[in-house]
Amino acid sequence: MNADGKWKKTCILGVCCAVFLLVAGLLHGEASAEGMKKVRLTWSVSPRAVYYQVVLLKDEKDTVSNIAYVANKVYTNGVEIDLSSFGEEKKSFYWKVCPLNFEGRPLEHFSEPRPIAETGVFDAKAPLPTTEFDKMAFAPLYPVYSWIPMLGAEHHEVQVFRNRNGKDLLIHTMKAGEYTIYEDGGYTYPGDYCWRVRSVDEDGTPLGDWSDKVPFHVEPKVTVAALGDSITHGGGAFSVSPGNTLYNWETYSTVPVKNLGLSGDTTEQMLLRFERDVLPFHPRILVIMGGVNDYRGSTEAWETVQNLKEIRDRCEANGIIPVFATTTPISPEVIALRGLNELPPEDWMDRQRYVNRWIMTQKHAVDVSSMITDGEGNLKIGYTTDGIHPDYDAKKHIGKTLGEYLLKKFPDIVQSQP
């Protein structure tokens, strides 16, 4: 080989070594400043938080003069921040986060500052899924998919797959907004499923790759299921979806419960989907909790009771034990404060009480509403963010109360879960 060839070989080896060292550095979180164009920071969901404030610090000193960047009104438990305007100093940045309520007041102190070089993810190529199906006793009948979006994304695509013979077959693709999407079709066919998400721009052009697939499993049979509206479906504090366990009352039940809730349902809609959504799972016990969307709307109390009676009768005709939970109250004062324009009729409380009186005459009935009701009959302000949905502490009460009742009344049944 001539000298020229030796020089070329040396250059090639040098380039290969440089690439190897760069990749190794990235894998160990030692990205160069030029490669750190954005960083994704994540944290645990804080109870009652509506949104968060995230602060970048120039180094570990937690002082006002040391602030490099502030991200306000972050509605997920994570955010991507643009670092392209910073130079070498960004490698030494620290960050902290504070949960805020609806009015923007802190619910806790800021977290301790942490170095972004050790706790951040740089230049992520896809959104980060945040659903917690793996932490639930059963995947919900109507999944809600959520994620931390890529920087600048306002739209997303979500794909759902079903595994057949070891292959993931696409079921459908959904167009989604910035953070979340509610599934409009329930999954009753048993088997293994998964979903993924990617960010797109206004024209539908992908901003990056698809996320990793997130699995969930649909079981053929359960012992206890719950039929209801958004109170059962989950979610709370405006920004946390039912895909997170924090605001799902089923999380706090000592007895595993299959979530058959569907946000927005009236008792008539619950009745209409009984055969489609309840019977495929062959539950031995069905918890029934509905009526909020009835008394908030135009449904008369006697109509609500008739719907609940029909659900009860269908349960008994199919060998299912119906267990009723009282309908939770609302707070018109908080609804008005939030500007939701969803004020209920003046007689909503009379209708709610009528329904709850009937519920408590049933063979199996649980009062979950009295403890979260104030002296005037409204949902206690400390138990709700929007005036309609019970939040963290109330969901814990509902779940624990129902779980204790089921365990006490039906020990042999609930302890023989399949």
N, C-alpha and C positions, 0 to 999 in steps of 0.2 A: 504494500500500500504506500502511496506517495505521501508526502508531508501534508498536502492539501486534504487528502482523504482522512489522515489522522486528525486533522483539525476539525473536520466535519463530524467525525465520530465523537470527538471530545465535546463538541457543542451539543450534540444530540443527547449524550449522557448527562451533560450539565443541565439541559432543559428538563430531562426526565426527573433528575434529582430535585430540581426546583419545584416541579409540579408535585412530586411526592411530599416534599416538606411542607408545601402550602396546604395540601389536603390534610396532612397529619395535624398541622396547626389548627385548621378549621375544626377537625374532629375533636380537638382538645380545647376548643373555645378560644383559640389564639388567633382570631381573624385579624388581618391587617386593617388599618383605618379605612383604606380605600374600599375594602370588601364589606364594611359595616354601613350599608346604606340605610338600613332600618332595623329596628329591634322589636321583638314581640315579648311583652311582659305579661305574666299571668299570676293570679292569686285565687284564694278560696272565696266562694260567695259568702258575703256577710249577711246575717239575718236582718231583715227590714231595710236593707240598702236599696235605694231606687237607682242610684248611679254612683260613680266613683270619681275622685280626682287623683291624677297620677302626676308626680313631680320628679323631674330629673335634676340631680345635683352634680356639680362639677367634680366633687370628690365626696369622701365620707362625712365631711363636716355638714351638719344639719342646721344651716342658717339661711335666712332669707337672702342674704347677699350671694349665697352660693348656688342659687337656683339657676339652672340652665334652660329649663323648658317646663311648661305646665300643660297637661291635657285635662280639660274640663268635661264634665258630663259624659263619662264613659259608661255606657249602659250594659256592658258585659264584664265578666270577671277576667278581662284581658284586653290588651290594646297593642297595636303596632304603631311605633313612633318613627317619624322620618329623622334620620341622623345625617343626611347628606349635606346639611349646611354647617356641620361641625367638622373640625379637623382632627388632628391626632389626639386632642384632649378627650374625645368621646370614649376612648378606650378606658378611661379612668372614671367614667360617670357612675353614679349611684342612683337608686330610685326608691321612692316610697309611695304608698297608696293610702287613701282615706275613704271610707264608705260614707255616703251622704244620704239624707232623707229627701223627701219630695221638695221641701223648701230649700235644700242645699246646705242644711246644717249637719255638722259631723255627728255620726253615730258612735264613733270610737276615735281614739287617737290615731295619728298616722302610724303606719308600720315602721319598724326600724329600717333605716336605709340599707340597701343591699347593692352590691356591685353588679352592673348589667353584664359585665364580662363573664360572670359565673352563673347568673340566674336568668339571663335573657337568651332568646333565640334570634340569631341574626339572619336577615335576608331569607325569611321563610318563603317557600315556593307554593304554599297552599294554605287555605284557612284551617283553623284548628277546631275539630268537633268538640263539643262540651256536654253532650248528653250523658246521662248516668244510668243507662239501662242495665249495666252490669251490676249496679248497686241495688237494684230493685228486686223484690221477690219474684216478680214476673214482669215481662215487658208489657207496657200498656197496650190496650187494644188499638187505640188511636195515638201512635207515636207523634211527638213533637220534636223536630230536629233543630238543634241550635249550634252555634259555632262562634269563634272569634274571627272576624273578617280580616282579609288582607288590607293593607293600607290603601285607602282611596276607593275601596269597593262599596258600591251601594246596592248591587244586585248579585244574586247567586243562582246557581243551578244545583239541584239536589237529585241524586239518583238512588233508587232503591232496588235491591237485588234479592232474589230467592235462590238458595243453593239447591241444585238438583244434580245428583250423581257426581258430586264433587266440583261442579261448575256453578259460578254465580251468573244467573240469568237475569237480565234487566227486566224489571216490572214496569217502571215508569220514570220519567224525568219531570221534575217540578220546577217552575220558576219562582224564586223566592226573593225576599227583600234583603235587608242588611244583616239581620242577626238570627232569624228564626223562621220556621214554617210549620204550620199545623197540617198533619196528614188528614185528608178528607175521606180516606177509605180505611176501614178497620181490617186488621189482619187476624182472621180466624182459622186459616189453614195452617196446620201444624208444620213446623220445620225451622230451618235456619235461614235467617235473613241478614242483610247488612245494608248500610247506606253510606254515601259519601257526598262531599260538597266541593264546589269550586267557585271562585270569585270571577265575575265578568264585568265589563264596562257597560256604558249606556247602549252601545251597539251590539252587545252580546258577545264581544270578543273576550276570550279568557285572559285574565290577568296573571294566571299561574297554572299550576297543576291541580289535579283532583287531590283531595285529602286522602289519607288512609281510610280504608273501609272500616266502619264501626258495626260490629255484629250485634244482633239480638235474636232471641229464640221465641217461637210461639209454641206453647205446650198444647197437647191435645185435650187435657183434662185438668181441672183445678177443683179444690174443695170449697173455697170461699171466693166469691167475686163481688164487685160493687158496681151498681148501676146508678149513674147520676149525671150531673151537669159539671160546670167548671169547678165547683167546690170539691168534687170527687176527682176530676181530671187532673187538677193540680195547678201549680204556678202561683206567683204572688208578687207583691211590691212592684207592680207594673212591668219590671224588666226581666224577671226570672221565669223561664218557661216551665211547663209541666215535664219537660225532659230532665229537669233537675229534681233531686229528691227532697230538697229543703222544705218546699211548700206543698208536698203531697202528704195527705194525712195517712195514707197507707204505709208510709215510711215508719210511722210511730206506733203502728199496731203490732202487738206481740204475736198476732196470728197473720201469716202470709195471706195477702188479698190481691186478687187479679183486678186491675184497674180497667173498668169498662166505661168510665166517665167520658163525656163528650161536651166540651165547652159550648155554652149557648143553648143547651137542651131545655125544653119545657118537659113537663111530665107526659104530655101527649107524644112528644118525640121519643121519649124514653120507652113508652109503651109500643110505639110503632117499630122500634128496632129490637124488641125483645127476642123474637124468634131468630133474627139475623145475628145478634150480638151476644146473647146470653146462652142459648141452647147449645151452640157448638162446643162450649167448654164444659158442659155437663156439671155445673157446680152443685154441691149439696146444700149450700147456703148462699143466698143472695142478699147483700146489704143494699137497701134502697134509700137513696137520699136525694130528693128533688123537690122543686116547688118555688125556689127563689125567682126563677125567670117567669113563673106563672104570676105571682103576686106583684112582681115589678111591672108586669104588662097588663093585658086585658082579660086574662083567664080568671073566672070567678072561682071562689074557694070550693064550691060544691063540684065544679068540673075537675079541679085538681084531685079531690078525694075520689071521684069516679075513676080517674086514670090510675091512681094508686091502688084502688080496689081491683081493677082489671089486671094490673101487674101482679098483685098478690094472688089472684085466682089462677093466673097462668103459671105462676110458680108452683102452686099446689097441684095443678093438673099435671105438672111435669116432675113431681117428686122433689121439688126444691123448697127449702125452708126460707120464707121471706122474713127478713129482719129490717124493720124500719128505723131510720134515724130522723130526728126532728129537723125541720127546715130552719136554717140559720137566718138570723135577722140581718138588716142592713142599717146604714147610717146616712140618712138623707143630708145631714149637715156636712159630713165629709164629702159626699158626692158633689154637693154644691161648691164646696171649697176647692175641689179639684177641677171644677168647670167641665164636668163630664156630660152635662145636658142629658142625663138619664134619670131624672127625678121620678120617683114612683108615684102612683095614684095616692090620694090622701088616705084611702082606706086600706093601704097595704098591710098595716099591722093587724087589723081585724081579720084580714084574709089569712095571714100567716098563722095567727093564733087559732083560727078555725081548723086549719089543716093540722097543726100540731096537736090539738086536742083529739082529733080523730086518730092520729098516729099513735098517741099514747094509750089508746083503747085496744090496740092490736095485741095479739098474743106475744109477739116478740118485738119490742120497741125500746129504743135507747134515746134518752134525752141528751143531746150533745150541744144544745143551743143555750140553755139557761145560764151556764157559767160564763158565756161570752156576751150576754145581754145585760145592758145597763138598767137602772131603775125605771126608765121611761119606755123600755121595750126595744131600744135601738142596739145595733151592734156597737160594743164598747169601742171608743175611738182608739184606744191603745192596741186593739186587736186587728186593725185594718189600715191599709194605705189608701185604697180608693173608695172606701165606704160600702163596697159590695162584697168583696172577697175576704174571708178570714185569712190572716197572715200567719206567720211562723208560730207564735205561741198558741193561737187558736187551733191551728192544724195539729199541733202536738196534742192538745187536749182532745180533739175529735178522735184522732188515731188511737190514743191510749184508752179512751173511754170505750170505743167500739171493740178494741182488742181484748180488753178485760171482760167485757160482756160476753163475747164469743167464747172465750176460754172458760168462763164460769158456767155458761148455759149449755155449751156443746163440747165438753172436754174430749169425749171419745171421738167425735167427728173431726174436730180441728187438729187433734194430735195424730190423726192418721192421714196426713197430707200425702198425696201420691209422689 
